[in-house]
Amino acid sequence: MTKRWRSAADERGQATFSLIIVLVVVAIAVVLLQRTASTAESINKKAGNISSSATGINESTKAVLKLGTTNDLAGSILATAQPLEGSLNEVIRLAQSIDGLATSINDSAGTINGTAKGINSTASTILSTARHINDGVAQINANLDTTLQVAAEIKADTGDIRARAERTNALANAINSGLLS
């Protein structure tokens, strides 16, 4: 039974360690997602600039002069977007790791649940045995009460028998004394 407790404690320790790892991985994923959102917002702003810059191209040839700016912005967008691929791959890797950890935690929880059911079953057996012992002790106490009562009655009877025997002995001595004289 001590081995079961140690096994349950080890499993709880593993589950706690797994949970801590999951929380750290989730925190890292949140930071990476925040960076990705920030970069995406920057891209969105630059795309908005491109959109507003390109609106007048069909209406005015002045926009052709802004082609250099547009190319600069496009280059900036491309440069900004390139680190996203590595970040997104890292987010995917972390998500897969979290999924594996969650599966491991779920498996550990199943094992812990099975152990708890076993402990509950054992406790039920112990409780049943304790109740039987309690019933036996109650019966022994009742039998002792009866035995004490019978012993008290026997003592009273032996006291009465002794008193009669002494009386009989005294009478026999008196009779004996009267006959011998």
matplotlib code that plots the C-alpha trace (Angstrom):
import matplotlib.pyplot as plt

x = [0.0, 3.0, 4.1, 0.7, 1.0, 4.5, 3.3, 0.4, 2.7, 5.2, 2.3, 1.1, 4.6, 4.9, 1.4, 2.5, 5.8, 3.9, 1.4, 4.2, 5.9, 2.5, 2.1, 5.6, 5.0, 1.7, 3.4, 6.0, 3.3, 1.4, 4.6, 5.3, 1.7, 1.9, 5.0, 3.3, 0.2, 2.4, 4.3, 1.0, -0.3, 2.8, 2.3, -1.4, -0.4, 2.2, -0.4, -2.8, -0.1, 0.4, -3.3, -3.8, -0.7, -1.9, -5.5, -4.8, -2.7, -5.5, -6.6, -3.2, 0.2, 1.6, 1.4, 4.1, 6.5, 5.6, 6.6, 9.9, 8.1, 5.9, 8.8, 10.5, 7.3, 7.0, 10.6, 10.0, 6.9, 8.8, 11.6, 9.1, 7.2, 10.3, 10.8, 7.1, 7.7, 10.2, 7.9, 4.9, 6.9, 7.9, 4.3, 3.2, 6.0, 5.0, 1.4, 2.3, 4.4, 1.5, -0.8, 1.7, 1.9, -1.8, -2.1, 0.5, -1.3, -4.6, -3.0, -1.5, -4.9, -6.5, -3.8, -4.4, -8.1, -7.6, -5.4, -7.9, -10.7, -8.4, -7.8, -11.5, -12.2, -9.6, -11.0, -14.5, -13.1, -11.3, -14.5, -16.5, -13.9, -13.9, -17.7, -17.5, -14.9, -17.0, -20.0, -17.9, -16.6, -20.2, -21.2, -18.2, -19.2, -22.8, -21.5, -19.3, -22.2, -24.2, -21.2, -20.7, -24.4, -24.3, -21.0, -22.7, -25.6, -23.3, -21.4, -24.6, -25.6, -22.2, -22.5, -25.9, -24.5, -21.5, -23.8, -26.0, -22.9, -21.6, -25.0, -25.2, -21.7, -22.6, -25.7, -23.7, -21.2, -24.0, -25.6, -22.3, -21.5, -24.8, -24.5, -21.0, -21.6]
y = [0.0, 2.3, 1.6, 2.8, 6.0, 6.6, 5.9, 8.3, 11.0, 10.4, 10.7, 13.9, 15.3, 14.4, 15.9, 19.1, 19.3, 18.7, 21.4, 23.9, 23.1, 23.6, 27.0, 28.1, 26.9, 28.7, 31.9, 31.7, 31.1, 34.2, 36.3, 34.9, 35.5, 39.1, 39.7, 38.2, 40.4, 43.5, 42.6, 41.9, 45.3, 47.0, 45.2, 46.3, 49.9, 49.7, 48.1, 50.9, 53.4, 51.5, 51.4, 55.1, 55.8, 53.6, 55.0, 57.8, 55.9, 55.5, 59.1, 60.7, 60.0, 61.7, 58.3, 57.0, 59.3, 57.5, 54.1, 54.4, 54.9, 52.0, 49.8, 51.0, 50.2, 46.8, 46.0, 47.0, 44.8, 41.9, 42.5, 42.7, 39.6, 37.4, 36.9, 35.9, 32.6, 31.5, 32.8, 31.0, 27.8, 28.2, 28.7, 25.6, 23.6, 24.9, 24.1, 20.5, 20.3, 21.6, 19.0, 16.2, 17.5, 17.7, 14.1, 13.1, 15.0, 13.4, 10.0, 10.7, 11.9, 8.7, 6.7, 8.8, 8.3, 4.5, 4.6, 6.7, 4.2, 1.4, 3.3, 3.9, 0.1, -0.8, 1.8, 0.3, -3.1, -1.7, 0.0, -3.2, -5.1, -2.4, -2.6, -6.4, -6.0, -3.4, -5.7, -8.5, -6.2, -5.2, -8.9, -9.6, -6.7, -8.0, -11.5, -10.1, -8.1, -11.4, -13.3, -10.6, -10.8, -14.6, -14.4, -12.0, -14.4, -17.3, -15.3, -14.5, -18.2, -19.3, -16.8, -18.2, -21.8, -20.9, -19.3, -22.4, -24.7, -22.8, -23.0, -26.7, -27.2, -25.3, -27.4, -30.5, -29.4, -28.7, -32.1, -33.8, -32.1, -33.1, -36.7, -37.2, -35.8]
z = [0.0, 0.7, -2.9, -4.2, -2.3, -3.6, -7.1, -6.8, -5.4, -8.2, -10.7, -9.1, -9.2, -12.9, -13.6, -11.8, -13.7, -17.0, -16.1, -15.3, -18.6, -20.4, -18.7, -19.7, -23.3, -23.4, -22.1, -24.8, -27.4, -26.2, -26.5, -30.0, -31.0, -29.7, -31.7, -34.8, -34.2, -33.9, -37.1, -38.9, -37.7, -39.0, -42.3, -42.3, -41.8, -44.6, -46.8, -45.9, -47.0, -50.2, -50.8, -50.2, -52.4, -55.2, -55.3, -57.6, -60.2, -62.6, -62.2, -62.2, -63.6, -60.5, -58.8, -61.1, -59.2, -56.0, -57.5, -55.7, -52.4, -53.2, -53.9, -50.7, -48.7, -50.5, -49.6, -46.0, -45.9, -47.3, -44.8, -42.0, -43.1, -43.4, -39.6, -39.4, -41.1, -38.4, -35.7, -37.1, -37.5, -33.8, -32.8, -34.7, -33.0, -29.6, -30.3, -31.2, -28.1, -26.0, -27.6, -26.7, -23.1, -22.8, -24.0, -21.5, -18.7, -19.7, -19.6, -16.2, -15.0, -16.1, -14.2, -11.1, -11.4, -11.6, -8.6, -6.7, -7.6, -6.3, -3.0, -2.7, -3.2, -0.5, 1.9, 1.4, 2.3, 5.3, 6.5, 6.1, 8.1, 10.8, 11.0, 11.5, 14.2, 15.9, 15.8, 17.3, 20.1, 20.8, 21.1, 23.3, 25.6, 25.8, 26.6, 29.3, 30.8, 30.9, 32.4, 35.1, 36.0, 36.2, 38.3, 40.7, 41.1, 41.6, 44.2, 46.0, 45.9, 47.2, 50.0, 50.9, 50.6, 52.8, 55.4, 55.4, 55.6, 58.6, 60.2, 59.4, 60.8, 64.0, 64.4, 63.8, 66.4, 68.8, 68.1, 68.3, 71.6, 73.1, 72.1, 73.3, 76.8]

ax = plt.figure().add_subplot(projection="3d")
ax.plot(x, y, z, "-o")
ax.set_aspect("equal")
plt.show()
